[in-house]
Amino acid sequence: MKKIFISIIVVIAAIFFVRDANAQERTTDRVWASPNASVAQTIGLTEVYLTYGRPAVRDRVIFGDLVPFGEVWRTGANESTAIVFSDNVLIGDERKALNEGTYSLYTIPGQNEWTIIINNKLSWGTQYDASEDVLKVTVQPEESFHVEQMMFYFENVTENSGHLVLHWGTVKVPVRIEIAG
């Protein structure tokens, strides 16, 4: 019961944190070209919550052009993509340990391999600070059907693991999340 209560508190805190962060950045009534979105998934008893900006393809070449290969990308638009874990988890096929908490998510896209970066600093997405990196794992991108606006979703969810998937254009990048312990 205590674990469920803590999970609920973490998710509620994340919602208010992200809402307040967005309020600081977006003080006009303007409609943004890359609207914010969020996705949440329970894996076992662990809550995973993610908020991000959703850029669109708009007839552009995305990976390797708009988003260069081999360079750190904020992985979304506007503010840093924020990810919250209510419990300790293992990330990637490498099963790297990550403590519960709120982090930013960056990536380094590549044609055949992506680096997923979990970072302590939550800020405007262009203010990446490598000294705040907590964890890095490599994953393999997959070819998939076209998605106009970038999105995150979960698939292959079981009682102790699942994949957080980044999907934009025809590229799909699954990242394994496993419950620690």
DRENZALO-43901 format. One record per residue (C-alpha): residue in one letter; x, y, z. Coordinates in nm, 4 decimals. Example, Ala and Ser with C-alpha at 12.3 -4.5 7.8 and 13.67 -1.06 7.14 Angstrom:
# DRENZALO-43901
<node "A" <1.2300 -0.4500 0.7800>>
<node "S" <1.3670 -0.1060 0.7140>>
//
This chain:
# DRENZALO-43901
<node "M" <0.0000 0.0000 0.0000>>
<node "K" <0.2871 0.2347 0.0861>>
<node "K" <0.4435 0.1710 -0.2581>>
<node "I" <0.1149 0.2587 -0.4351>>
<node "F" <0.0799 0.5760 -0.2280>>
<node "I" <0.4381 0.6812 -0.3100>>
<node "S" <0.3774 0.6070 -0.6795>>
<node "I" <0.0672 0.8251 -0.6815>>
<node "I" <0.2539 1.1091 -0.5074>>
<node "V" <0.5424 1.0887 -0.7582>>
<node "V" <0.3059 1.1042 -1.0566>>
<node "I" <0.1092 1.3949 -0.9098>>
<node "A" <0.4332 1.5815 -0.8303>>
<node "A" <0.5573 1.5209 -1.1846>>
<node "I" <0.2348 1.6563 -1.3314>>
<node "F" <0.2596 1.9745 -1.1243>>
<node "F" <0.6336 2.0110 -1.1910>>
<node "V" <0.5900 1.9831 -1.5670>>
<node "R" <0.2824 2.2058 -1.5650>>
<node "D" <0.4709 2.4732 -1.3705>>
<node "A" <0.7775 2.4423 -1.5965>>
<node "N" <0.5581 2.4806 -1.9032>>
<node "A" <0.3819 2.7788 -1.7500>>
<node "Q" <0.7167 2.9523 -1.7047>>
<node "E" <0.8108 2.9044 -2.0692>>
<node "R" <0.4744 2.9475 -2.2362>>
<node "T" <0.3217 3.2675 -2.1108>>
<node "T" <0.1220 3.3621 -2.4206>>
<node "D" <-0.2029 3.2400 -2.5672>>
<node "R" <-0.0182 3.1417 -2.8839>>
<node "V" <-0.0725 2.7953 -3.0289>>
<node "W" <0.2652 2.6195 -3.0446>>
<node "A" <0.3734 2.4371 -3.3595>>
<node "S" <0.5062 2.1537 -3.1419>>
<node "P" <0.2429 2.0962 -2.8733>>
<node "N" <0.3252 1.9222 -2.5471>>
<node "A" <0.2125 1.5677 -2.4782>>
<node "S" <0.2529 1.3142 -2.2013>>
<node "V" <0.2398 0.9400 -2.1632>>
<node "A" <0.2306 0.7251 -1.8496>>
<node "Q" <0.2621 0.3529 -1.7957>>
<node "T" <0.2569 0.1294 -1.4920>>
<node "I" <0.5106 -0.1528 -1.5112>>
<node "G" <0.4545 -0.3830 -1.2156>>
<node "L" <0.4066 -0.1318 -0.9352>>
<node "T" <0.6363 0.1278 -1.0915>>
<node "E" <0.4945 0.4373 -1.2583>>
<node "V" <0.6813 0.5769 -1.5593>>
<node "Y" <0.5666 0.9224 -1.6729>>
<node "L" <0.7041 1.1241 -1.9647>>
<node "T" <0.6281 1.4758 -2.0973>>
<node "Y" <0.7663 1.6123 -2.4226>>
<node "G" <0.7139 1.8512 -2.7128>>
<node "R" <0.5814 1.6925 -3.0360>>
<node "P" <0.7550 1.8315 -3.3462>>
<node "A" <0.6151 1.7414 -3.6892>>
<node "V" <0.7899 1.6121 -4.0011>>
<node "R" <0.6325 1.8738 -4.2338>>
<node "D" <0.7934 1.7316 -4.5514>>
<node "R" <1.1446 1.7538 -4.4032>>
<node "V" <1.4206 1.4959 -4.3783>>
<node "I" <1.4406 1.4429 -4.0034>>
<node "F" <1.7209 1.2104 -3.8963>>
<node "G" <2.0563 1.2869 -4.0517>>
<node "D" <1.9434 1.6373 -4.1553>>
<node "L" <1.7114 1.8381 -3.9259>>
<node "V" <1.8347 1.6185 -3.6396>>
<node "P" <2.1994 1.5445 -3.7291>>
<node "F" <2.3500 1.2022 -3.6702>>
<node "G" <2.6150 1.1889 -3.3995>>
<node "E" <2.5011 1.5003 -3.2094>>
<node "V" <2.3093 1.5358 -2.8830>>
<node "W" <1.9400 1.6056 -2.9455>>
<node "R" <1.6852 1.7272 -2.6905>>
<node "T" <1.4541 1.4471 -2.8144>>
<node "G" <1.1479 1.6560 -2.8742>>
<node "A" <1.0766 2.0256 -2.9034>>
<node "N" <1.0939 2.3211 -2.6670>>
<node "E" <1.1677 2.2169 -2.3063>>
<node "S" <1.3723 1.9108 -2.2220>>
<node "T" <1.1777 1.5868 -2.2369>>
<node "A" <1.1110 1.4933 -1.8731>>
<node "I" <1.0831 1.1355 -1.7489>>
<node "V" <0.9797 1.0256 -1.3996>>
<node "F" <1.0308 0.6838 -1.2397>>
<node "S" <0.8520 0.6082 -0.9110>>
<node "D" <1.0961 0.3254 -0.8296>>
<node "N" <1.4453 0.2127 -0.9242>>
<node "V" <1.4667 0.0676 -1.2762>>
<node "L" <1.7115 -0.0948 -1.5182>>
<node "I" <1.7478 0.0753 -1.8566>>
<node "G" <1.8308 -0.0800 -2.1941>>
<node "D" <1.9436 -0.4284 -2.2846>>
<node "E" <2.2571 -0.3400 -2.0866>>
<node "R" <2.0314 -0.3242 -1.7761>>
<node "K" <2.1969 -0.0126 -1.6317>>
<node "A" <2.0617 0.0820 -1.2892>>
<node "L" <1.8758 0.4110 -1.2450>>
<node "N" <1.7337 0.5398 -0.9163>>
<node "E" <1.3763 0.6577 -0.8861>>
<node "G" <1.3388 1.0261 -0.9668>>
<node "T" <1.2781 1.2900 -1.2317>>
<node "Y" <1.5241 1.3241 -1.5192>>
<node "S" <1.5601 1.4751 -1.8649>>
<node "L" <1.5941 1.2529 -2.1719>>
<node "Y" <1.8398 1.3270 -2.4525>>
<node "T" <1.9568 1.1107 -2.7404>>
<node "I" <2.2386 1.0898 -2.9917>>
<node "P" <2.0769 0.9567 -3.3107>>
<node "G" <2.2711 0.7408 -3.5537>>
<node "Q" <2.1837 0.5424 -3.8635>>
<node "N" <2.2435 0.2061 -3.6962>>
<node "E" <2.2665 0.2911 -3.3267>>
<node "W" <2.1254 0.5523 -3.0904>>
<node "T" <2.2604 0.6586 -2.7530>>
<node "I" <1.9949 0.7212 -2.4891>>
<node "I" <2.1039 0.9738 -2.2250>>
<node "I" <1.9369 1.0188 -1.8866>>
<node "N" <2.0379 1.3557 -1.7411>>
<node "N" <1.9760 1.5303 -1.4069>>
<node "K" <1.9216 1.8809 -1.5464>>
<node "L" <1.5677 1.9840 -1.6391>>
<node "S" <1.5712 2.3010 -1.8483>>
<node "W" <1.5071 2.4391 -2.1922>>
<node "G" <1.6114 2.1581 -2.4248>>
<node "T" <1.9073 2.3402 -2.5789>>
<node "Q" <2.0878 2.3698 -2.2444>>
<node "Y" <2.2351 2.0176 -2.2369>>
<node "D" <2.5091 1.9695 -1.9770>>
<node "A" <2.7054 1.6432 -2.0140>>
<node "S" <2.8355 1.6745 -1.6565>>
<node "E" <2.4756 1.6092 -1.5420>>
<node "D" <2.4502 1.2748 -1.7282>>
<node "V" <2.3396 0.9920 -1.5014>>
<node "L" <2.3240 0.7060 -1.7499>>
<node "K" <2.3868 0.6232 -2.1163>>
<node "V" <2.2769 0.3137 -2.3088>>
<node "T" <2.2823 0.2222 -2.6761>>
<node "V" <1.9804 0.0905 -2.8653>>
<node "Q" <1.9030 -0.0068 -3.2228>>
<node "P" <1.6561 0.2027 -3.4271>>
<node "E" <1.3941 0.0243 -3.6352>>
<node "E" <1.2235 0.1120 -3.9636>>
<node "S" <0.8464 0.1542 -3.9199>>
<node "F" <0.5359 0.3176 -4.0639>>
<node "H" <0.5301 0.6979 -4.0954>>
<node "V" <0.4248 0.9086 -3.7964>>
<node "E" <0.3899 1.2823 -3.8728>>
<node "Q" <0.4209 1.4148 -3.5166>>
<node "M" <0.6823 1.2671 -3.2873>>
<node "M" <0.5366 1.0478 -3.0181>>
<node "F" <0.6350 0.8270 -2.7281>>
<node "Y" <0.4395 0.5171 -2.6320>>
<node "F" <0.4909 0.1889 -2.4486>>
<node "E" <0.4815 -0.1602 -2.5955>>
<node "N" <0.5619 -0.5162 -2.4859>>
<node "V" <0.4617 -0.4314 -2.1282>>
<node "T" <0.4773 -0.7227 -1.8829>>
<node "E" <0.4608 -0.7397 -1.5048>>
<node "N" <0.8280 -0.6419 -1.4757>>
<node "S" <0.9375 -0.4731 -1.8003>>
<node "G" <0.8329 -0.2841 -2.1102>>
<node "H" <0.9697 -0.0737 -2.3939>>
<node "L" <0.9417 0.3034 -2.4100>>
<node "V" <0.9263 0.3788 -2.7830>>
<node "L" <1.0211 0.7036 -2.9572>>
<node "H" <0.8536 0.7128 -3.3017>>
<node "W" <0.8943 0.9931 -3.5549>>
<node "G" <0.8875 0.9836 -3.9322>>
<node "T" <0.9650 0.6228 -4.0215>>
<node "V" <1.2085 0.5681 -3.7327>>
<node "K" <1.1126 0.3822 -3.4175>>
<node "V" <1.3535 0.3643 -3.1203>>
<node "P" <1.2576 0.1177 -2.8430>>
<node "V" <1.4235 0.1438 -2.5003>>
<node "R" <1.3801 -0.1411 -2.2525>>
<node "I" <1.2747 -0.0476 -1.8982>>
<node "E" <1.2856 -0.3195 -1.6346>>
<node "I" <1.1857 -0.3005 -1.2715>>
<node "A" <1.4924 -0.3290 -1.0459>>
<node "G" <1.4886 -0.5940 -0.7764>>
//
